[in-house]
Amino acid sequence: MAAVQLNGIYKRYGETQVVHGVDLDIEDGEFVVLVGPSGCGKTTLMRMIAGLEDISGGDLTIGGTRANALPPQQRNISMVFQSYALYPHLSVYDNIAFGPRIRKEREDGFKPRIEAAAKMLNLSNYLERLPRALSGGQRQRVAMGRAVVREPSLFLFDEPLSNLDAKLRVQMRTEIKALHQRLRNTVVYVTHDQIEAMTMADRIVVMNAGRIEQIGRPLDLYDKPGNLFVASFLGSPSMNFVTGTVVSDSRGAALVLEDGVRIAIPEARAQQGARVTLGIRPEHIETGSGEGHPGDAPFTVEVIEPTGAETHLYGKIGGNSWCVTTRARPGIEPGQRMTLGLPLAHLHLFDTESGKRLD
């Protein structure tokens, strides 16, 4: 196992810089997920850790050793890709054994490791099969088995579940997390799927435009996002937002929208006259009906999405599309007017210009 340190890491292609001075410490045995939209630099950062991309500047340390100039095979890492990268003409056993054979290891030395990895990944009954006879999830487990047999100090996963269907993704992310809990190797996992990040990570690194926006434990980032980008990226459905001007009078502090709607906000969270963006997660909104009360927001239902466990109600407040999530099954029809209760304890306030959280 190995700790990983990135100090001022950046990547430049010609005049274009795509990763900007990343600082990140990953503890020995930690499961860290790099998450962000396509093109944010997360895969480039992983490829620099793996040695598949040159580092333009900064220092990379793996297990206490500076690794900037080390070739990939000397970094003691294993990487699992989005594509399974299996040899179609080789059996499952031979695919897993390919690496040890290339390294000229003795068969009696690596065979027990293959059998142990196959048992761990529920592949023992498939070792003689060719990849075409396996499901997508089984193929991905073969790719993971190939990584496990190398006994690396560091696992790198590059969007390994992107090619799987929704049900299989849920199963596989559980298996990857269980594998980590058994092996306790250091893991760096790249995904654009924030649900994967929330459910798998010890810590999440949220990236945007080649920079780190925020680092923290999943629920810490969910409950207290540091800026508008993190708040909007984490959560499904995503956080609702509306922008207005702060006023404070005999009725207390409030955010006044352009259409005159007044939403009560916590005292002393923003200055009088400031332009502020308010956010609240769909599941924290309280639903009502009829005319509004001070602090509530008028809401007209446009679309209803029942999912079974929850119902999503879509409409607009202040010109912004909002989603309300309720576990009840309300008898509501499109076009019906409601009032939404916005509990002060669940409101997030951000400076509209900078996007930073207002504490």
Secondary structure, DSSP 4 states (H G I P E B T S, - for coil): ---EEEEEEEEEETTEEEEEEEEEEE-TT-EEEEE-STTSSHHHHHHHHHTSS--SEEEEEETTEE-TT--GGGS-EEEE-SS----TTS-HHHHHHHHHHHTT--HHHHHHHHHHHHHHTT-GGGTTS-GGGS-HHHHHHHHHHHHHHT--SEEEEESTTTTS-HHHHHHHHHHHHHHHHHH--EEEEEES-HHHHHHH-SEEEEEETTEEEEEE-HHHHHHS-SBHHHHHHSSSSPPEEEEEEEEEETTEEEEE-TTS-EEE--TTSS-TT-EEEEEE-GGGPEE--SS--TT-EEEEEEEEEE-SS-EEEEEEETTEEEEEEESS-----TT-EEEEE--GGG-EEEETTT-BB--
